[in-house]
Amino acid sequence: MEREISAGGVVVRRSAEGWQVAVIEPQKDDSAETGAKSKDKKWQKLLLALPKGLVDKGEKPEQTAIREVREETGLNAIPVAKLATVKYVYVRSWGNRERVFKIVTFYLLRYVSGEIDNVAPEMRIEVRRALWIALEEAAQKLAYSGEKDTVREAQKYLASHPELDEGA
């Protein structure tokens, strides 16, 4: 079984309503759709995920998280803490449909600048859109259980580090 090493970010910012987290809606492969369903997207469940991607050769996972966040959301962020390492197996939807063992390290990142969804055109093959959602709702809205657990860890970290609220 092939292995993939990835990293991603839980980018947070403080708003008047509370903590928000940047998430993406990945592009879906519509090639398998047929008939009326392909014309009516309303039947599809909204899929939200955290920004993440493969660690490039010579790159540290924390650097990958920052890069992937910038590429997939349009945001610049600084690292705060390592949150979690998620391990799972998936089947590739392309090529030979190989099973892959994936390890993703997630970092808590603090928003610095940038406009959400200001994504380069070449990234639109991966990301349909990026958006801010309330951190307190993220565990219910994210699609993947490991990412749900990761945002819960982010909530715990922020609750135990009130100094992060200062100057927000």
C-alpha positions as CSV (number, residue, x, y, z in Angstrom):
1,M,0.0,0.0,0.0
2,E,1.3,3.4,-0.9
3,R,1.8,6.0,1.8
4,E,1.2,9.8,1.6
5,I,2.5,12.3,4.1
6,S,0.5,15.6,4.2
7,A,0.0,18.6,6.4
8,G,-2.8,21.1,6.8
9,G,-4.0,24.0,8.7
10,V,-6.8,25.0,11.1
11,V,-6.7,28.8,10.3
12,V,-8.6,30.8,12.9
13,R,-9.5,34.5,13.3
14,R,-11.5,36.3,15.9
15,S,-14.6,38.2,14.8
16,A,-17.3,40.0,16.7
17,E,-19.3,36.8,16.7
18,G,-16.4,34.6,18.0
19,W,-13.7,32.4,16.5
20,Q,-14.0,31.5,12.9
21,V,-12.2,28.8,10.9
22,A,-11.3,28.8,7.2
23,V,-12.6,25.7,5.3
24,I,-12.7,24.6,1.7
25,E,-15.3,23.0,-0.5
26,P,-13.2,20.7,-2.6
27,Q,-14.0,20.2,-6.3
28,K,-16.0,17.0,-6.9
29,D,-15.3,14.7,-9.8
30,D,-18.5,14.9,-11.8
31,S,-17.4,12.4,-14.4
32,A,-19.2,9.5,-12.7
33,E,-22.5,11.4,-12.7
34,T,-25.2,10.7,-15.3
35,G,-28.6,11.8,-16.3
36,A,-30.6,14.4,-14.5
37,K,-28.5,14.3,-11.4
38,S,-25.6,15.9,-13.2
39,K,-27.7,18.9,-14.2
40,D,-29.2,19.4,-10.7
41,K,-26.4,19.8,-8.1
42,K,-28.9,20.4,-5.3
43,W,-29.0,16.7,-4.5
44,Q,-25.3,16.7,-3.6
45,K,-24.4,17.1,0.1
46,L,-22.1,20.1,0.8
47,L,-18.7,18.8,1.5
48,L,-16.4,20.9,3.7
49,A,-12.8,20.1,4.6
50,L,-9.7,21.7,6.1
51,P,-7.0,22.9,3.7
52,K,-4.2,20.3,3.3
53,G,-1.8,18.8,0.9
54,L,1.3,16.7,0.3
55,V,4.6,17.6,1.9
56,D,7.0,18.5,-0.8
57,K,10.6,17.1,-0.8
58,G,12.7,19.2,1.5
59,E,9.7,20.9,3.1
60,K,8.8,20.6,6.8
61,P,5.1,19.7,7.6
62,E,4.6,23.1,9.2
63,Q,5.7,24.9,6.0
64,T,3.4,22.7,4.0
65,A,0.5,23.6,6.2
66,I,1.2,27.3,5.7
67,R,1.7,26.9,1.9
68,E,-1.5,24.8,1.4
69,V,-3.6,27.2,3.4
70,R,-2.3,30.1,1.2
71,E,-2.9,28.1,-2.1
72,E,-6.3,26.7,-1.2
73,T,-7.9,29.6,0.7
74,G,-6.0,32.8,-0.3
75,L,-5.0,33.4,3.4
76,N,-1.7,34.1,5.0
77,A,-1.3,32.7,8.5
78,I,1.3,32.1,11.2
79,P,1.7,28.8,13.2
80,V,0.5,28.7,16.7
81,A,0.8,25.0,17.7
82,K,0.7,21.4,16.3
83,L,-2.8,20.1,16.9
84,A,-3.1,16.5,15.7
85,T,-2.0,13.7,13.4
86,V,-4.7,11.9,11.5
87,K,-4.2,8.6,9.9
88,Y,-6.5,6.9,7.5
89,V,-6.8,4.8,4.3
90,Y,-8.6,5.9,1.2
91,V,-9.0,4.6,-2.4
92,R,-7.8,6.9,-5.1
93,S,-10.6,8.0,-7.4
94,W,-8.1,8.2,-10.4
95,G,-5.7,5.9,-12.1
96,N,-5.7,2.3,-10.8
97,R,-7.9,3.1,-7.7
98,E,-5.1,2.1,-5.4
99,R,-5.5,2.1,-1.6
100,V,-3.4,4.7,0.1
101,F,-2.4,5.0,3.8
102,K,-2.4,8.7,4.5
103,I,-0.9,10.6,7.4
104,V,-1.9,14.3,7.9
105,T,-0.4,16.5,10.5
106,F,-2.6,19.5,11.3
107,Y,-1.4,22.8,12.8
108,L,-3.4,25.6,14.4
109,L,-2.6,28.8,12.4
110,R,-3.6,32.4,13.2
111,Y,-4.9,34.4,10.3
112,V,-2.7,37.4,9.4
113,S,-3.8,38.7,6.0
114,G,-5.5,37.8,2.7
115,E,-9.0,37.5,1.3
116,I,-10.8,34.3,1.7
117,D,-11.4,32.5,-1.6
118,N,-8.8,34.6,-3.4
119,V,-7.4,31.4,-5.0
120,A,-5.3,31.2,-8.2
121,P,-7.3,29.9,-11.2
122,E,-5.1,26.7,-11.4
123,M,-6.2,25.8,-7.9
124,R,-9.8,25.7,-8.9
125,I,-9.3,22.1,-10.1
126,E,-8.9,21.3,-6.4
127,V,-11.0,23.9,-4.6
128,R,-14.5,25.0,-5.5
129,R,-14.5,27.7,-2.9
130,A,-13.0,28.7,0.5
131,L,-15.1,30.3,3.3
132,W,-15.1,31.3,6.9
133,I,-17.4,29.4,9.3
134,A,-18.0,29.6,13.0
135,L,-15.4,27.4,14.8
136,E,-18.1,26.2,17.2
137,E,-20.1,24.8,14.2
138,A,-17.1,23.3,12.4
139,A,-17.2,19.9,14.0
140,Q,-20.8,19.4,12.7
141,K,-20.1,20.9,9.3
142,L,-16.8,19.2,8.3
143,A,-17.1,16.0,6.3
144,Y,-14.3,13.9,7.8
145,S,-14.2,12.5,11.3
146,G,-10.4,13.1,11.8
147,E,-10.9,16.8,10.8
148,K,-13.9,17.1,13.2
149,D,-11.7,15.8,16.0
150,T,-8.9,18.3,15.0
151,V,-11.2,21.3,15.2
152,R,-12.3,20.1,18.6
153,E,-8.6,20.1,19.6
154,A,-8.3,23.7,18.2
155,Q,-11.3,24.7,20.4
156,K,-9.7,23.2,23.5
157,Y,-6.4,24.9,22.7
158,L,-8.0,28.3,22.2
159,A,-10.0,27.9,25.4
160,S,-6.9,27.2,27.4
161,H,-4.9,30.0,25.8
162,P,-6.9,33.2,26.4
163,E,-3.9,35.3,25.5
164,L,-4.6,34.5,21.8
165,D,-7.8,36.6,22.2
166,E,-5.7,39.7,23.0
167,G,-5.2,42.1,20.1
168,A,-7.6,40.2,17.9
